[in-house]
Amino acid sequence: MERTDAVPITQIVAGFDRWDDVLALIMRAFASMDGVIDPPSSAHLLTADSLRDKARRETGFVALEGDRIVGCVFTLERVAEFYVGKLAVAPDCQGQGIGRRLMQAVEGLARSRGKAAIELQTRIELTGNHAVFARFGFHETERTAHEGYDRATSITMRKALA
């Protein structure tokens, strides 16, 4: 059941100090991919410090249920669009509209900066994610391979903004 307005979405601002919590959330949310995607998720390379650095280059948003961080997303501004990365929702909160609201925050930011689209990548094996992003208005634009792979490992998806 979707509870679209129950969990506030806030932009990460200077002074944010809960990087260990964000890292733990990402690791929990991405754990189901272990043994499913090849190569393994780049989430395994993250640290609290690397997330802090990421937030200096990108805009981040968190979803809070009380004091608990239950979702996050990072987005990088490019010339024509925003690139979305590390969208994560706590496993026990998935299906409640939190991911949709995080993506709406990114869309709002992109529109406010005059961008034509938002773009993301998802792994070939994660067909459930493909369907979710399609429901969010994304369509496949490209398939690419990680370095050292001779087969497509990722799907690039794009959503045009009106």
Secondary structure, DSSP 8 states (H G I E B T S, - for coil): ---TTTS-EEE--TT---HHHHHHHHHHHHGGGTTTSSS--GGGG--HHHHHHHHHHSEEEEEEETTEEEEEEEEEE-SSEEEEEEEEE-GGGTTSSHHHHHHHHHHHHHHHTT-SEEEEEEETT-HHHHHHHHHTT-EEEEEE--TT-SS--EEEEEEE--
